[in-house]
Amino acid sequence: MLKVLEATGENRDAAIENALRQLGMDRDDVSVEVLDNGKRGFLGIGATPARVRVSYEGPDEPVQKSAPAPVEKKAEKPVQKPAPRPAPTEKLSITTEDTTPRLVKPAPKDFVPQKLDGERPPRRERTERTDRPARTDRPRREGSRPRRERIERPITPSVPKEREIIPVSEAAMKQAEELAINFVGGLLHKMGIENEITVLPQVEADQLRLNIAGPDMGPVIGRRGDTLDAIQYLGSLVLNNALEEHVRLSVDTENYREKRSESLERLARKMAMKVVKSHRSMTLEPMNPYERRIIHAALQDFNGVTTYSTGTEPGRRVVIAPENGYRSHH
């Protein structure tokens, strides 16, 4: 006769062990159906026990007769052990088919659950094997593709690559000088600024350098060189729209470019020392591409830091970060 017993436990395996202990059977003698895997809950709140249903073959129950036939010798009745009284903390699980109360006890600490049909066994801790040969020593199957080695790519700053210098012909440079002087002089005249423009000696083969002199060059420089940069930018547009060859224009006054470069280099080294000490990234104020290149170049060989640019123009900034790649903005 097929009988059914339901049991509960802290988890699925504990519930199965409780049922087997109640029946006094082995795992191979019963069939298990998991009704509820249970929940652990958070800090014991909302936890529910696991519940399983165990089916097993039990002896047929004797059919009561109206008048049992007399026998010469009474059959010995099997001695039944009295059911143990449940402890106050133990739970009773009663099924609909078998009304006998069953004790549900917690699983022992040294209990090892057995593998159920169609269920995964508990995961074992992985142990390192010393007798296994290295993967590189294994023979590779014929026709298999070679494994690509994983390359750790370090974080590199967005320093501009070396610019390719294309020499400008002498005729194009002469034409550029005339166009630039006329444009910059006319622009300053419209601004009401008295000026004198001279051409500085050529340093690079594609660059035209102009210097503006006058009694008051403060308005020409502007706040942090903004006005001077704008004059240089507009002059570059005029040259490259009129000429077939590319000419880089540099406009300076009162040696502002060199002084600004030295100031930025000092700022870069000062901030880099703070980054090394605090191990935290520092973000500088927005700068134009020329000034950002000065910062990158000044810290290119500075031990312990790396630089990169972030944001969009005109608010693009230079970030000085620890060399290990930790980019937490300050």
Phi, psi and chi 1 to 4 in degrees:
 res  aa     phi    psi   chi1   chi2   chi3   chi4
   1 MET       -  130.0  179.4  178.1  178.4      -
   2 LEU   -81.0  125.4 -177.0   63.7      -      -
   3 LYS  -120.5  159.9  -65.0 -173.0  177.1 -178.0
   4 VAL  -131.4  140.4  177.3      -      -      -
   5 LEU  -135.9  132.4  170.0   67.7      -      -
   6 GLU  -104.1  139.5  -70.5 -171.8    7.0      -
   7 ALA  -140.7  155.4      -      -      -      -
   8 THR  -122.4  164.7   60.8      -      -      -
   9 GLY  -168.2  174.7      -      -      -      -
  10 GLU   -60.3  -36.0 -176.6  179.9   -4.5      -
  11 ASN  -142.9 -176.8   51.5   44.6      -      -
  12 ARG   -61.8  -45.7  179.1 -172.5   61.2 -168.3
  13 ASP   -66.8  -38.0  -62.6  -32.5      -      -
  14 ALA   -65.9  -37.0      -      -      -      -
  15 ALA   -64.9  -41.5      -      -      -      -
  16 ILE   -63.5  -42.9  -63.4  171.8      -      -
  17 GLU   -63.4  -38.0  178.0   62.6   17.9      -
  18 ASN   -61.7  -43.1  -68.9  -22.7      -      -
  19 ALA   -65.4  -43.1      -      -      -      -
  20 LEU   -65.5  -36.6  -64.8  177.3      -      -
  21 ARG   -67.3  -37.4 -172.7 -178.0  -63.5  106.6
  22 GLN   -66.8  -39.7  -64.7  176.5   40.2      -
  23 LEU   -83.0  -20.7  -62.8  175.2      -      -
  24 GLY    68.5   33.2      -      -      -      -
  25 MET  -118.5  167.1  -64.5 -176.9  176.8      -
  26 ASP   -92.6  167.2  -65.2  -28.2      -      -
  27 ARG   -63.2  -32.5  175.8   64.1 -175.0   83.4
  28 ASP   -75.2  -10.9  -62.6  -26.5      -      -
  29 ASP   -91.6   -4.6  -61.4  -27.7      -      -
  30 VAL  -132.1  163.8  -60.9      -      -      -
  31 SER  -113.2  136.8  -62.2      -      -      -
  32 VAL  -115.0  135.0  177.9      -      -      -
  33 GLU  -124.4  119.9  178.9 -176.5   -0.4      -
  34 VAL   -82.5  116.6  179.9      -      -      -
  35 LEU   -89.0  -35.1  -58.9  178.5      -      -
  36 ASP  -154.8  124.9 -170.8   -5.4      -      -
  37 ASN   -75.5  -11.8  -74.5  -41.3      -      -
  38 GLY    78.0  168.9      -      -      -      -
  39 LYS  -133.4  142.5  -63.1 -180.0 -179.2  179.0
  40 ARG   -77.4  -33.4  -69.6 -174.3  177.6 -178.8
  41 GLY    76.7  178.3      -      -      -      -
  42 PHE  -109.8  114.2  178.9   73.3      -      -
  43 LEU    56.4   36.7  -60.8  178.1      -      -
  44 GLY    82.6   -5.1      -      -      -      -
  45 ILE   -90.4  128.5  -59.1  174.3      -      -
  46 GLY    81.3   12.1      -      -      -      -
  47 ALA   -75.9  139.6      -      -      -      -
  48 THR  -127.5  142.3   58.3      -      -      -
  49 PRO   -74.9  156.9   27.8  -34.3      -      -
  50 ALA   -77.7  150.4      -      -      -      -
  51 ARG  -135.7  130.6 -168.8  159.7   54.3   91.7
  52 VAL  -129.2  157.3  -62.5      -      -      -
  53 ARG  -120.1  123.0  178.3 -179.0  -66.1  162.0
  54 VAL  -109.7  126.9  177.9      -      -      -
  55 SER  -107.8  137.5  -56.4      -      -      -
  56 TYR  -151.5  159.3   61.2   96.8      -      -
  57 GLU   -88.3  119.7  -70.7  -70.6  -20.8      -
  58 GLY  -114.0  164.6      -      -      -      -
  59 PRO   -66.2  146.7   24.9  -33.6      -      -
  60 ASP   -66.6  139.6  -64.0  -23.1      -      -
  61 GLU   -76.4  136.5  -62.7 -179.8   -3.5      -
  62 PRO   -66.3  141.7   24.1  -32.3      -      -
  63 VAL   -86.7  124.9 -179.5      -      -      -
  64 GLN   -72.6  131.0  -63.6 -179.0   -2.0      -
  65 LYS  -102.8  155.5  -62.5 -178.5  179.9  179.9
  66 SER   -67.5  -43.5   58.2      -      -      -
  67 ALA  -137.6   97.7      -      -      -      -
  68 PRO   -65.2  140.1   23.3  -31.2      -      -
  69 ALA   -69.5  137.5      -      -      -      -
  70 PRO   -67.8  143.6   23.9  -31.5      -      -
  71 VAL  -122.6  151.1  -67.9      -      -      -
  72 GLU   -69.0  -40.6  -63.5  179.8   -1.2      -
  73 LYS  -123.0  127.3 -172.3  178.1 -179.2 -179.3
  74 LYS   -70.4  135.5  -66.0 -176.6  179.5 -179.3
  75 ALA   -76.0  142.2      -      -      -      -
  76 GLU   -72.7  126.8  -64.5 -178.7   -0.9      -
  77 LYS   -79.5  140.9  -64.5 -177.8  179.2 -179.6
  78 PRO   -66.6  138.0   22.8  -32.7      -      -
  79 VAL   -76.6  120.6  179.2      -      -      -
  80 GLN  -100.6  131.8  -63.6 -177.5   -7.2      -
  81 LYS   -74.7  134.6  -63.7 -179.1  179.6 -179.9
  82 PRO   -65.9  138.1   24.0  -33.6      -      -
  83 ALA   -65.7  134.1      -      -      -      -
  84 PRO   -66.5  145.5   23.5  -32.5      -      -
  85 ARG   -71.5  135.2  -64.8 -178.0  179.3 -179.9
  86 PRO   -69.8  141.1   25.2  -32.9      -      -
  87 ALA   -71.9  160.5      -      -      -      -
  88 PRO   -61.0  -29.5  -23.4   31.8      -      -
  89 THR   -88.6   -9.5   57.6      -      -      -
  90 GLU   -84.2  152.3  -63.7  176.1  -19.8      -
  91 LYS  -105.2  150.3  -62.7 -178.2 -180.0  179.4
  92 LEU  -103.9  132.5  -68.9  178.1      -      -
  93 SER  -116.2  118.0  175.4      -      -      -
  94 ILE  -118.0  129.5  -57.4  176.7      -      -
  95 THR   -97.8  166.0   62.6      -      -      -
  96 THR   -77.4  -32.1   55.9      -      -      -
  97 GLU   -86.5  -35.9  -61.8 -172.8   15.7      -
  98 ASP  -117.8  110.2 -171.1   -0.8      -      -
  99 THR   -87.0    7.0   58.8      -      -      -
 100 THR   -75.4  128.0  -55.1      -      -      -
 101 PRO   -62.9  139.5  -16.9   28.0      -      -
 102 ARG  -120.5  142.4  -56.3  -64.1 -176.5 -174.3
 103 LEU   -88.2  134.2  -65.7  177.3      -      -
 104 VAL  -109.8  110.7 -179.0      -      -      -
 105 LYS  -109.9  148.7  -60.7 -179.3  179.7  179.7
 106 PRO   -66.1  148.9   23.2  -32.4      -      -
 107 ALA   -70.8  144.5      -      -      -      -
 108 PRO   -66.1  158.0   22.1  -31.6      -      -
 109 LYS   -66.8  -32.0  -65.0 -177.6  178.7  179.9
 110 ASP   -90.3   15.0   56.5  -10.2      -      -
 111 PHE   -73.4  133.4  167.7   68.2      -      -
 112 VAL  -113.7  112.1  179.3      -      -      -
 113 PRO   -67.8  147.3   25.3  -34.0      -      -
 114 GLN   -91.9  158.3  -61.0  179.0    0.7      -
 115 LYS   -74.1  129.6 -178.6  179.1  179.0 -178.6
 116 LEU   -92.7  153.3  -55.7  178.7      -      -
 117 ASP   -65.4  126.3  -64.4  -23.7      -      -
 118 GLY    78.1    4.9      -      -      -      -
 119 GLU  -116.7  152.1  -62.2 -179.3   -0.1      -
 120 ARG   -80.8  140.9  -65.2 -176.8  179.0  178.7
 121 PRO   -73.5  160.3   26.8  -33.3      -      -
 122 PRO   -61.3  143.6   21.4  -32.5      -      -
 123 ARG   -71.5  132.3 -178.3  176.0  -64.1  176.2
 124 ARG   -94.7  153.5  -63.9  178.9  -61.3  177.6
 125 GLU   -69.1  136.2  -65.3 -176.6    0.2      -
 126 ARG   -77.3  133.4  170.8  179.0  -96.1  174.3
 127 THR  -118.0  142.0   56.6      -      -      -
 128 GLU   -73.4  130.6  -63.5  -67.6  -23.8      -
 129 ARG   -97.7  128.4  -68.4 -176.1   55.1 -178.1
 130 THR   -92.1  -17.7   57.4      -      -      -
 131 ASP   -87.3   -4.0   57.3  -19.5      -      -
 132 ARG   -84.6  132.5 -178.9 -180.0  -64.0  176.0
 133 PRO   -70.0  155.7   24.9  -34.3      -      -
 134 ALA   -62.7  151.0      -      -      -      -
 135 ARG   -63.1  -29.6  -63.1 -175.3   64.0   89.6
 136 THR   -70.2  -20.3   55.0      -      -      -
 137 ASP   -85.8   -9.8  -62.0  -22.6      -      -
 138 ARG   -74.2  141.4  -64.0 -177.2 -178.0  179.3
 139 PRO   -70.2  136.3   23.4  -32.9      -      -
 140 ARG   -85.1  137.8 -170.1  176.0  -63.4  -82.9
 141 ARG   -65.6  147.5  -67.8 -176.0  -60.7  175.1
 142 GLU   -68.2  132.6 -175.2  177.6   -2.5      -
 143 GLY    89.6   -6.9      -      -      -      -
 144 SER   -78.3  150.4   61.6      -      -      -
 145 ARG   -78.2  142.7  -66.9 -176.8  -63.4  179.0
 146 PRO   -65.4  143.3   23.9  -33.7      -      -
 147 ARG   -76.5  134.5  179.3  175.0  -56.3 -155.7
 148 ARG   -85.0  133.6  -66.0 -175.8  -60.4  178.0
 149 GLU   -75.8  139.2  -63.6 -177.3   -2.2      -
 150 ARG   -78.7  126.3 -174.9  175.5 -179.5  179.7
 151 ILE  -108.4  122.4  -57.8  175.4      -      -
 152 GLU   -77.2  115.8  -65.7  -67.1  -21.3      -
 153 ARG   -94.4  112.5  -61.9 -177.7  177.5  179.0
 154 PRO   -69.5  156.2   26.4  -33.1      -      -
 155 ILE   -75.2  121.6  -59.8  174.5      -      -
 156 THR  -112.6  140.8   56.6      -      -      -
 157 PRO   -69.8  153.8   26.0  -33.4      -      -
 158 SER   -84.8   60.6   57.3      -      -      -
 159 VAL   -80.0  131.2  179.9      -      -      -
 160 PRO   -59.8  143.0  -19.9   30.4      -      -
 161 LYS   -70.1  164.4  -62.1 -178.9  178.9  179.1
 162 GLU   -60.5  126.9  -69.4  -66.3  -25.6      -
 163 ARG   -79.4  135.4 -179.9  179.0   51.2   84.8
 164 GLU   -79.0  122.1 -177.7 -178.9    0.0      -
 165 ILE   -91.9  120.9  -61.4  177.4      -      -
 166 ILE  -107.1  112.8  -59.0  176.9      -      -
 167 PRO   -57.9  144.3  -20.6   32.1      -      -
 168 VAL  -102.4  138.0  179.5      -      -      -
 169 SER   -64.9  158.5   62.3      -      -      -
 170 GLU   -64.0  -38.2 -175.0  177.6   -6.6      -
 171 ALA   -66.1  -42.0      -      -      -      -
 172 ALA   -66.7  -34.7      -      -      -      -
 173 MET   -69.4  -38.5 -171.4   61.3   71.5      -
 174 LYS   -62.5  -43.5  -71.6  -68.7 -176.2 -178.5
 175 GLN   -65.2  -37.2 -174.5  178.8    0.1      -
 176 ALA   -65.5  -39.8      -      -      -      -
 177 GLU   -60.5  -45.2  -68.4  177.4    4.0      -
 178 GLU   -65.2  -44.5 -177.1  178.4   -5.2      -
 179 LEU   -64.1  -43.0  -71.0  173.2      -      -
 180 ALA   -67.4  -43.4      -      -      -      -
 181 ILE   -63.5  -43.9  -68.2  174.2      -      -
 182 ASN   -64.1  -42.2  -68.6  -23.8      -      -
 183 PHE   -69.6  -50.2  172.6   77.1      -      -
 184 VAL   -65.8  -41.2  174.0      -      -      -
 185 GLY   -63.0  -43.2      -      -      -      -
 186 GLY   -65.0  -37.1      -      -      -      -
 187 LEU   -66.5  -42.5 -176.8   60.7      -      -
 188 LEU   -68.1  -34.0  -64.8  176.6      -      -
 189 HIS   -63.9  -39.8  179.6   72.1      -      -
 190 LYS   -64.9  -29.8  -66.1  -71.2 -175.0 -178.4
 191 MET   -81.1   -6.4  -64.2  170.3   60.4      -
 192 GLY    76.3   30.9      -      -      -      -
 193 ILE  -111.0  123.3  -62.0  174.9      -      -
 194 GLU   -72.6  130.9 -175.0  179.1  -10.2      -
 195 ASN  -148.3  162.2   64.9   89.5      -      -
 196 GLU  -140.8  122.9 -179.7 -178.8   -6.6      -
 197 ILE  -107.7  131.6  -58.9  175.2      -      -
 198 THR  -128.3  154.4   56.8      -      -      -
 199 VAL   -94.7  124.4  178.6      -      -      -
 200 LEU   -83.5  159.5  -61.3  177.1      -      -
 201 PRO   -58.2  142.1  -24.4   32.8      -      -
 202 GLN   -74.8  130.0 -169.7  172.4   -6.2      -
 203 VAL  -101.1  -43.8  177.2      -      -      -
 204 GLU  -117.4  154.9  -63.0 -178.1    1.5      -
 205 ALA   -70.6  -12.6      -      -      -      -
 206 ASP  -119.5   16.1   63.2  -18.9      -      -
 207 GLN  -118.2  136.6 -174.8 -178.1   33.0      -
 208 LEU  -112.1  123.9  172.3   61.4      -      -
 209 ARG  -111.9  125.2  -58.2  170.2   60.2 -151.0
 210 LEU  -118.0  145.8  -61.1 -177.9      -      -
 211 ASN  -124.4  132.8 -177.7   69.3      -      -
 212 ILE  -106.0  130.1  -54.9  173.9      -      -
 213 ALA  -123.4  149.1      -      -      -      -
 214 GLY   177.4  172.5      -      -      -      -
 215 PRO   -68.8  -32.2   23.7  -32.3      -      -
 216 ASP  -138.2  101.2 -176.2   13.8      -      -
 217 MET  -101.3    5.8  -68.5  -69.3  101.3      -
 218 GLY   -58.0  -50.5      -      -      -      -
 219 PRO   -63.3  -27.4  -23.9   34.8      -      -
 220 VAL   -70.6  -37.8  176.4      -      -      -
 221 ILE   -74.3  -48.7  -63.5  174.6      -      -
 222 GLY    78.4 -173.9      -      -      -      -
 223 ARG   -73.5  115.6 -178.7  177.4  178.5  -87.9
 224 ARG    54.6   31.7  -64.5  177.2 -178.2  173.2
 225 GLY    79.9   15.9      -      -      -      -
 226 ASP   -63.9  -43.9  -69.5  -15.5      -      -
 227 THR   -67.1  -40.9  -54.5      -      -      -
 228 LEU   -64.5  -38.3 -169.9   63.3      -      -
 229 ASP   -66.6  -37.1  -69.7  -22.6      -      -
 230 ALA   -67.2  -40.4      -      -      -      -
 231 ILE   -62.3  -42.9  -65.1  173.1      -      -
 232 GLN   -64.3  -40.5  178.1  176.1  -70.4      -
 233 TYR   -65.7  -46.1  175.1   73.4      -      -
 234 LEU   -64.0  -40.3  -66.0  175.3      -      -
 235 GLY   -62.8  -37.4      -      -      -      -
 236 SER   -64.2  -39.3  -61.5      -      -      -
 237 LEU   -62.8  -41.7  -68.0  179.5      -      -
 238 VAL   -62.5  -44.6  171.7      -      -      -
 239 LEU   -64.2  -48.1  -66.3 -177.0      -      -
 240 ASN   -76.4  -16.1  -69.2  -73.9      -      -
 241 ASN   -82.3  -26.9  -74.1  -27.0      -      -
 242 ALA   -94.1  -25.9      -      -      -      -
 243 LEU  -103.6  152.3  -58.6  176.1      -      -
 244 GLU   -83.2  -23.3  -64.6 -178.4   -2.6      -
 245 GLU  -101.4  149.4  -59.1 -178.7   40.6      -
 246 HIS   -84.6  123.5 -179.7   73.0      -      -
 247 VAL  -121.4  128.7  177.6      -      -      -
 248 ARG   -90.0  128.3  -70.9 -169.2  -52.7  115.5
 249 LEU  -104.0  133.6  177.4   62.8      -      -
 250 SER  -125.4  121.9  174.1      -      -      -
 251 VAL  -115.3  128.7 -179.6      -      -      -
 252 ASP  -137.7  160.5 -164.9    6.3      -      -
 253 THR  -153.2  138.1 -179.4      -      -      -
 254 GLU    52.0   34.1  -63.6 -177.9   -8.7      -
 255 ASN    57.3   34.0 -153.7   20.0      -      -
 256 TYR   -65.5  -38.7  173.4   78.8      -      -
 257 ARG   -60.4  -46.3  -61.2  -68.7 -175.4 -169.9
 258 GLU   -67.2  -42.2 -176.1  176.2   -8.2      -
 259 LYS   -63.7  -40.5  -65.3  177.1 -177.7  177.2
 260 ARG   -65.6  -38.9  177.7   62.2  172.9  168.2
 261 SER   -62.9  -44.3  177.4      -      -      -
 262 GLU   -64.0  -39.5  -66.6  175.9   -4.8      -
 263 SER   -64.5  -41.0  175.7      -      -      -
 264 LEU   -67.6  -36.7  -69.4  174.9      -      -
 265 GLU   -65.6  -40.6  -70.7  176.4   -1.8      -
 266 ARG   -64.8  -41.4  -71.5 -166.2  -59.9  -91.4
 267 LEU   -62.4  -41.8  173.9   65.1      -      -
 268 ALA   -62.6  -45.2      -      -      -      -
 269 ARG   -66.4  -38.5  -71.7 -168.9  -67.9  -92.1
 270 LYS   -64.2  -45.8  179.2 -179.7  177.4 -178.8
 271 MET   -68.2  -34.8  -60.5  -59.6  -70.9      -
 272 ALA   -64.0  -38.7      -      -      -      -
 273 MET   -64.3  -37.1  -67.4  177.7   63.8      -
 274 LYS   -65.4  -38.8  -70.1 -175.1  178.1 -179.6
 275 VAL   -64.5  -41.5  169.7      -      -      -
 276 VAL   -64.0  -39.4  171.6      -      -      -
 277 LYS   -74.5  -40.8  -69.3 -178.9  179.9  179.8
 278 SER   -92.6  -15.2   63.6      -      -      -
 279 HIS    58.2   33.9  -60.5  -76.5      -      -
 280 ARG  -131.5  147.2  -60.5 -170.8   61.6  179.2
 281 SER   -73.0  150.1  -59.4      -      -      -
 282 MET  -123.6  133.5  -61.0  -73.9 -177.8      -
 283 THR  -108.5  125.9  -56.4      -      -      -
 284 LEU   -85.2  174.9  -55.9 -177.4      -      -
 285 GLU   -70.5  160.1   62.2 -174.5   12.2      -
 286 PRO   -59.0  138.3  -22.9   32.8      -      -
 287 MET  -137.6  158.8  -61.9 -179.7 -175.7      -
 288 ASN   -80.2  168.8   56.4   44.8      -      -
 289 PRO   -57.4  -36.6  -25.5   34.2      -      -
 290 TYR   -63.1  -45.0  170.0   76.5      -      -
 291 GLU   -71.6  -34.6  -66.4 -179.7  -17.9      -
 292 ARG   -64.3  -36.4  -65.9 -161.1  -58.7  -91.4
 293 ARG   -64.0  -35.0  -78.3 -165.2  -65.9  -92.0
 294 ILE   -63.3  -42.6  -65.5  175.2      -      -
 295 ILE   -63.6  -46.8  -60.2  -66.3      -      -
 296 HIS   -59.6  -45.1  -68.9  -49.3      -      -
 297 ALA   -67.7  -36.4      -      -      -      -
 298 ALA   -66.9  -31.3      -      -      -      -
 299 LEU  -107.0   12.2  -60.4 -179.5      -      -
 300 GLN   -62.0  -36.8 -171.8  170.8    3.9      -
 301 ASP  -108.7   16.2  -61.6  -33.1      -      -
 302 PHE   -81.9  120.8 -163.0   99.1      -      -
 303 ASN   -70.7  134.2  -66.4  -30.1      -      -
 304 GLY    97.3   -7.1      -      -      -      -
 305 VAL  -133.8  161.5  -60.5      -      -      -
 306 THR  -139.3  157.7 -177.4      -      -      -
 307 THR  -126.6  149.1   60.1      -      -      -
 308 TYR  -155.2  163.1   61.0   94.2      -      -
 309 SER  -106.1  147.6  -62.4      -      -      -
 310 THR  -140.3  156.4 -177.0      -      -      -
 311 GLY    91.6 -176.4      -      -      -      -
 312 THR  -122.5  156.2   56.5      -      -      -
 313 GLU   -65.4  143.7  -60.8  -68.3   -5.1      -
 314 PRO   -90.7    9.2   33.3  -34.2      -      -
 315 GLY   -99.4   23.5      -      -      -      -
 316 ARG   -72.2  135.3 -166.3  162.5  174.3   80.7
 317 ARG  -124.9  161.7  -55.8  164.5  179.8 -101.7
 318 VAL   -99.5  133.1  174.3      -      -      -
 319 VAL  -109.8  128.2  178.7      -      -      -
 320 ILE  -103.4  116.5  -54.6  174.9      -      -
 321 ALA  -122.7  157.2      -      -      -      -
 322 PRO   -59.8  149.6  -22.3   31.9      -      -
 323 GLU   -68.1  -18.1 -161.3  169.5   15.8      -
 324 ASN   -76.2   -1.7   57.3    5.5      -      -
 325 GLY    94.7    4.5      -      -      -      -
 326 TYR   -76.4  110.6  176.4   63.6      -      -
 327 ARG  -108.7   72.5  -62.6 -177.3  174.9 -176.0
 328 SER  -102.5  116.3   63.1      -      -      -
 329 HIS   -71.5  142.2  -63.2  -74.2      -      -
 330 HIS  -103.9      -  179.3   67.7      -      -
